[in-house]
């Protein structure tokens, strides 16, 4: 997607146009947050060279810097346990497995061939290259870029994902992702950032149980 006519560039161009016009014009001079999830298509279909993906990401970030002033960009990690998604689809007895099988068949008819193994290895390579690109981008008055590892380990389970497609998170998963991402954005240390959405969900569940215990034993807690 290195060409400016491709989807990521057209989406950023659309956002930039919205910010510069109408009732949103005031946002042009204010800091904004833009979250990117690159590498997923490359993960599914395979890449000949991970550095080629980093080159495309670099071009996109430079495009953002020149078209959307004052933007904080989150570059989300590619799930390095992506092989778990293939396992979920294979073993699913719900519409998840059936629909994905139909989707794969449709793609094969169209001349494409979805990956059936090796996703996790590809994800590791993609993350290495994307981290390098993010490290190149120095903070300025116009843009800041951070690599966010929270999706490095993703809960590819029926509890976390909608059964319809296996790809869309349930509300609880989305809430955990929003919470963990915000905590990572506020952290001043890469080593203290969440690198597993599964761990965030477990921590939130434990906190919820603790609050429930307090309320149950102290009815006038509030």
Kinemage of the C-alpha trace (Angstrom):
@kinemage 1
@onewidth
@group {chain A} dominant
@subgroup {mainchain}
@vectorlist {calphas} color= white
{ca unk a 1} P 0.000 0.000 0.000
{ca unk a 2} L 2.820 2.371 -0.799
{ca unk a 3} L 0.943 4.313 -3.453
{ca unk a 4} L -1.021 7.383 -2.378
{ca unk a 5} L -4.050 5.993 -4.188
{ca unk a 6} L -4.074 2.900 -1.973
{ca unk a 7} L -6.489 2.420 0.915
{ca unk a 8} L -4.367 3.563 3.910
{ca unk a 9} L -3.314 6.751 2.133
{ca unk a 10} L -6.839 7.473 0.934
{ca unk a 11} L -8.182 6.957 4.463
{ca unk a 12} L -5.626 9.322 5.988
{ca unk a 13} L -6.286 11.814 3.197
{ca unk a 14} L -10.007 11.651 3.953
{ca unk a 15} L -9.373 12.253 7.672
{ca unk a 16} L -7.077 15.175 6.893
{ca unk a 17} L -9.747 16.670 4.654
{ca unk a 18} L -12.382 16.348 7.368
{ca unk a 19} L -10.113 17.992 9.948
{ca unk a 20} L -9.375 20.930 7.639
{ca unk a 21} L -13.002 21.645 6.830
{ca unk a 22} L -16.271 22.639 8.450
{ca unk a 23} L -16.952 22.284 12.146
{ca unk a 24} L -13.817 20.159 12.672
{ca unk a 25} L -11.385 22.832 11.513
{ca unk a 26} L -10.430 23.712 15.095
{ca unk a 27} L -8.932 20.224 15.443
{ca unk a 28} L -6.218 21.025 12.927
{ca unk a 29} L -4.275 22.990 15.554
{ca unk a 30} L -4.955 20.505 18.357
{ca unk a 31} L -3.284 17.197 19.114
{ca unk a 32} L -5.117 14.168 17.747
{ca unk a 33} L -4.699 10.409 18.182
{ca unk a 34} L -4.502 8.115 15.157
{ca unk a 35} L -4.174 4.359 15.642
{ca unk a 36} L -2.790 2.160 12.855
{ca unk a 37} L -2.873 -1.628 12.608
{ca unk a 38} L -0.481 -2.358 9.734
{ca unk a 39} L 0.715 -5.755 8.596
{ca unk a 40} L -2.520 -7.741 8.925
{ca unk a 41} L -3.003 -8.289 5.195
{ca unk a 42} L 0.668 -9.225 4.861
{ca unk a 43} L 0.213 -11.611 7.772
{ca unk a 44} L -2.725 -13.354 6.093
{ca unk a 45} L -1.273 -13.567 2.589
{ca unk a 46} L 2.410 -13.711 3.357
{ca unk a 47} L 5.188 -11.285 2.457
{ca unk a 48} L 8.270 -11.809 0.362
{ca unk a 49} L 10.214 -9.322 2.458
{ca unk a 50} L 9.366 -7.840 5.866
{ca unk a 51} L 11.546 -4.773 5.122
{ca unk a 52} L 9.236 -3.961 2.201
{ca unk a 53} L 6.399 -3.610 4.697
{ca unk a 54} L 8.518 -1.284 6.848
{ca unk a 55} L 9.205 0.857 3.770
{ca unk a 56} L 5.481 1.209 3.154
{ca unk a 57} L 4.851 2.057 6.815
{ca unk a 58} L 7.590 4.686 6.687
{ca unk a 59} L 5.968 6.338 3.662
{ca unk a 60} L 2.588 6.339 5.374
{ca unk a 61} L 3.964 7.964 8.530
{ca unk a 62} L 5.708 10.634 6.480
{ca unk a 63} L 2.423 11.213 4.658
{ca unk a 64} L 0.626 11.641 7.990
{ca unk a 65} L 3.261 14.085 9.216
{ca unk a 66} L 2.832 16.274 6.147
{ca unk a 67} L -0.983 16.093 5.949
{ca unk a 68} L -2.145 15.907 9.577
{ca unk a 69} L -0.313 18.279 11.877
{ca unk a 70} L -0.185 17.533 15.609
{ca unk a 71} L -0.990 13.826 15.512
{ca unk a 72} L -0.008 11.151 18.019
{ca unk a 73} L 0.236 7.908 16.044
{ca unk a 74} L -0.100 4.479 17.621
{ca unk a 75} L 1.409 1.685 15.515
{ca unk a 76} L -0.146 -1.515 16.839
{ca unk a 77} L 1.842 -4.734 17.005
{ca unk a 78} L 0.904 -7.668 14.799
{ca unk a 79} L -0.239 -10.609 16.988
{ca unk a 80} L 2.699 -12.980 17.345
{ca unk a 81} L 0.379 -15.801 18.391
{ca unk a 82} L -1.541 -15.539 15.119
{ca unk a 83} L -1.391 -19.298 14.573
{ca unk a 84} L -3.978 -19.479 17.377
{ca unk a 85} L -6.473 -17.828 15.019
{ca unk a 86} L -6.028 -20.629 12.496
{ca unk a 87} L -6.580 -23.140 15.280
{ca unk a 88} L -9.734 -21.319 16.427
{ca unk a 89} L -11.148 -21.316 12.914
{ca unk a 90} L -10.305 -24.961 12.400
{ca unk a 91} L -11.900 -26.146 15.628
{ca unk a 92} L -14.874 -23.780 15.702
{ca unk a 93} L -18.296 -25.429 15.509
{ca unk a 94} L -20.035 -22.049 15.165
{ca unk a 95} L -20.542 -19.905 12.105
{ca unk a 96} L -17.000 -18.636 12.632
{ca unk a 97} L -15.436 -21.730 11.137
{ca unk a 98} L -18.115 -22.154 8.474
{ca unk a 99} L -17.996 -18.550 7.330
{ca unk a 100} L -14.210 -18.455 7.250
{ca unk a 101} L -14.163 -21.649 5.198
{ca unk a 102} L -16.562 -20.059 2.724
{ca unk a 103} L -14.474 -16.885 2.690
{ca unk a 104} L -11.299 -18.849 1.992
{ca unk a 105} L -13.032 -20.766 -0.797
{ca unk a 106} L -14.219 -17.491 -2.338
{ca unk a 107} L -10.680 -16.111 -2.265
{ca unk a 108} L -9.264 -19.255 -3.856
{ca unk a 109} L -11.797 -18.973 -6.677
{ca unk a 110} L -10.629 -15.378 -7.151
{ca unk a 111} L -7.050 -16.620 -7.496
{ca unk a 112} L -5.836 -15.848 -3.992
{ca unk a 113} L -4.532 -18.308 -1.430
{ca unk a 114} L -4.853 -17.534 2.281
{ca unk a 115} L -2.069 -18.616 4.610
{ca unk a 116} L -2.644 -21.881 6.462
{ca unk a 117} L 0.528 -21.936 8.593
{ca unk a 118} L 3.510 -19.859 9.689
{ca unk a 119} L 1.537 -16.781 10.702
{ca unk a 120} L 3.274 -16.344 14.049
{ca unk a 121} L 6.753 -16.421 12.501
{ca unk a 122} L 5.730 -13.802 9.951
{ca unk a 123} L 4.253 -11.630 12.716
{ca unk a 124} L 7.552 -11.631 14.639
{ca unk a 125} L 9.406 -10.468 11.534
{ca unk a 126} L 6.861 -7.730 10.841
{ca unk a 127} L 7.057 -6.393 14.400
{ca unk a 128} L 10.850 -6.241 14.282
{ca unk a 129} L 10.728 -4.133 11.136
{ca unk a 130} L 7.901 -1.893 12.341
{ca unk a 131} L 9.739 -1.174 15.602
{ca unk a 132} L 12.716 0.015 13.556
{ca unk a 133} L 10.559 2.423 11.572
{ca unk a 134} L 8.913 3.846 14.690
{ca unk a 135} L 12.357 4.340 16.270
{ca unk a 136} L 13.368 6.428 13.236
{ca unk a 137} L 10.511 8.879 13.740
{ca unk a 138} L 11.709 11.590 16.102
{ca unk a 139} L 9.157 13.468 18.169
{ca unk a 140} L 8.405 16.955 16.929
{ca unk a 141} L 5.856 19.706 17.367
{ca unk a 142} L 3.948 18.120 14.501
{ca unk a 143} L 3.878 14.385 15.271
{ca unk a 144} L 4.760 11.677 17.762
{ca unk a 145} L 4.828 7.961 16.911
{ca unk a 146} L 4.793 5.052 19.329
{ca unk a 147} L 4.908 1.296 18.768
{ca unk a 148} L 2.201 -0.266 20.931
{ca unk a 149} L 2.875 -3.909 21.893
{ca unk a 150} L -0.493 -4.537 23.559
{ca unk a 151} L -1.703 -6.605 20.572
{ca unk a 152} L 1.527 -8.613 20.426
{ca unk a 153} L -0.338 -11.404 22.214
{ca unk a 154} L -4.010 -11.389 21.246
{ca unk a 155} L -6.753 -13.557 22.797
{ca unk a 156} L -7.860 -15.604 19.797
{ca unk a 157} L -10.569 -17.365 21.798
{ca unk a 158} L -14.320 -17.742 21.519
{ca unk a 159} L -14.669 -15.755 24.758
{ca unk a 160} L -12.887 -12.736 23.308
{ca unk a 161} L -14.070 -12.774 19.688
{ca unk a 162} L -17.458 -12.706 18.014
{ca unk a 163} L -18.520 -16.127 16.751
{ca unk a 164} L -19.737 -14.634 13.476
{ca unk a 165} L -16.331 -13.993 11.953
{ca unk a 166} L -13.521 -14.790 14.459
{ca unk a 167} L -12.050 -11.412 13.584
{ca unk a 168} L -14.186 -8.888 15.479
{ca unk a 169} L -13.613 -8.441 19.226
{ca unk a 170} L -16.519 -8.623 21.633
{ca unk a 171} L -17.385 -5.520 23.663
{ca unk a 172} L -15.373 -6.733 26.669
{ca unk a 173} L -12.315 -7.258 24.481
{ca unk a 174} L -12.659 -3.814 22.932
{ca unk a 175} L -12.917 -2.251 26.391
{ca unk a 176} L -9.764 -4.053 27.534
{ca unk a 177} L -7.931 -2.949 24.394
{ca unk a 178} L -8.951 0.685 24.915
{ca unk a 179} L -7.910 0.539 28.579
{ca unk a 180} L -4.553 -1.114 27.903
{ca unk a 181} L -3.750 1.169 24.981
{ca unk a 182} L -4.451 4.272 27.078
{ca unk a 183} L -2.199 2.948 29.863
{ca unk a 184} L 0.555 2.322 27.322
{ca unk a 185} L 0.201 5.825 25.901
{ca unk a 186} L 0.632 7.279 29.384
{ca unk a 187} L 3.617 5.083 30.251
{ca unk a 188} L 7.035 6.704 30.012
{ca unk a 189} L 8.823 3.355 29.775
{ca unk a 190} L 8.607 0.787 26.984
{ca unk a 191} L 9.358 -1.996 29.470
{ca unk a 192} L 6.309 -1.062 31.565
{ca unk a 193} L 3.863 -1.223 28.687
{ca unk a 194} L 1.284 -3.973 28.309
{ca unk a 195} L 2.384 -6.418 25.613
{ca unk a 196} L -0.508 -8.842 25.955
{ca unk a 197} L -4.187 -8.038 25.587
{ca unk a 198} L -4.899 -11.384 27.243
{ca unk a 199} L -3.108 -10.182 30.398
{ca unk a 200} L -5.070 -6.925 30.366
{ca unk a 201} L -8.345 -8.836 30.214
{ca unk a 202} L -7.257 -11.096 33.082
{ca unk a 203} L -6.219 -8.085 35.179
{ca unk a 204} L -9.492 -6.277 34.533
{ca unk a 205} L -11.477 -9.397 35.452
{ca unk a 206} L -9.544 -9.740 38.714
{ca unk a 207} L -10.119 -6.070 39.538
{ca unk a 208} L -13.832 -6.440 38.793
{ca unk a 209} L -14.073 -9.431 41.135
{ca unk a 210} L -12.221 -7.541 43.864
{ca unk a 211} L -14.611 -4.590 43.608
{ca unk a 212} L -17.560 -6.974 43.701
{ca unk a 213} L -16.158 -8.584 46.839
{ca unk a 214} L -15.753 -5.194 48.527
{ca unk a 215} L -19.299 -4.147 47.695
{ca unk a 216} L -20.725 -7.466 48.843
{ca unk a 217} L -19.004 -7.239 52.234
{ca unk a 218} L -19.357 -3.492 52.755
{ca unk a 219} L -22.810 -2.468 51.469
{ca unk a 220} L -22.162 1.148 52.426
{ca unk a 221} L -18.789 1.196 50.744
{ca unk a 222} L -19.724 4.242 48.701
